[in-house]
Amino acid sequence: MTETPTSPMLSRVHTSAPDTDSAIDRTIPEFPAATPIDEDNYFRLHKPPPYLSQISRDVAEFINFHHKQNRKVALVTSGGTTVPLENNTVRFIDNFSAGTRGATSAEYFLENSYAVIFLHREFSLLPYSRHYSHTTNCFLDYLAESPDGTKVEVDDKFQKKMLVVLKKYRYAKDQNLLLMVPFTTVHQYLFTLKLIAQEMSVIGYDAVFFLAAAVSDFFLPSSRIPQHKIQSKEVGGKLVVDLEPVPKFLRRLVDSWAPIAMIVSFKLETDDSILIDKARAALKRYNHQLVIGNLLQTRKKQVVFVTPEGERWVKLTPPQIKNRIDIESILVPEIISMHGDWIQSRKEIGL
Ligand code: PAZ
């Protein structure tokens, strides 16, 4: 069982979990999938992030390195995107996601011999460091003074587990298996996703897309974003925000950016009565291989795999929950096995 230090000084109250009884269900009809014209308009009318060429170089180098060694590559997206309300951003709209699903899954892909591009919300949870960064009030709780009082050491209670994590982290780092690529805004996410997808086309069906990030459904187009902090006197004391739908680029990813890769997307809902229908509708609309449905309230204990063949729940058992088993340790190997079948099926039809 995982040991977590507690600090007597700070309360263990969590403020980030919404009141799920009153959370809003997204029962409004889904917007249609993005067309090539939507793609052209979006990427023409919005400025690419200035660092994109550097990411392009890093990603190309990383993919070539692993391609030469016949290693499969997973793109794991993780964390929520923001929608800035001002160019010099003071206010923004955020999307729920701590990055647990993505960071944890990345570790299991690495453990199963994949290389991982980790496209994540900057400052959300990261593979390996996630064990220590958000689990306690302060990382210093893991440390202790050496017996002679001259050095800092890892507290004896945490030695064993930290050594295991450290070895895995060092291995991934030394073997160049993990490439970290950050985003904050939804525009940064979309530009970077498109770029990485196109770079990954070099490895064709050896690529798997694991899209766990929570991507904004609505945004404020660049043409309507004010340059500076909105002043209350400019808006008559009341701020009315008029957002546009974010084009549903998953269809472009499937059809054009990564047409032979295996693509897994996630669907988050809060109302269990609509989860499977929504996941199935997404699978039909985007025409990819797998949608994993999860509910905000139970996402760490159960998920549902929705494929063209049917649906299947993956649930942690009570002993697994007690022993704090990561549900990702079950779902990632299942996806890897499906990826193997996907590769086989592509080979059989000569792709
Ligand atoms: O990052 P986290 O572990 O807190 O949450 C993961 C999740 C619920 C954001 C993810 O599993 C998911 O469902 N992503 C897709 C969200 C969506 O429907 O857009």
Boltz pocket constraint, residues with backbone or C-beta under 6 A from the ligand:
constraints:
  - pocket:
      binder: B
      contacts: [[A, 79], [A, 96], [A, 97], [A, 98], [A, 99], [A, 100], [A, 101], [A, 102], [A, 211], [A, 212], [A, 213], [A, 214], [A, 215], [A, 266], [A, 267], [A, 268], [A, 269], [A, 292], [A, 294], [A, 296], [A, 299]]
      max_distance: 6.0
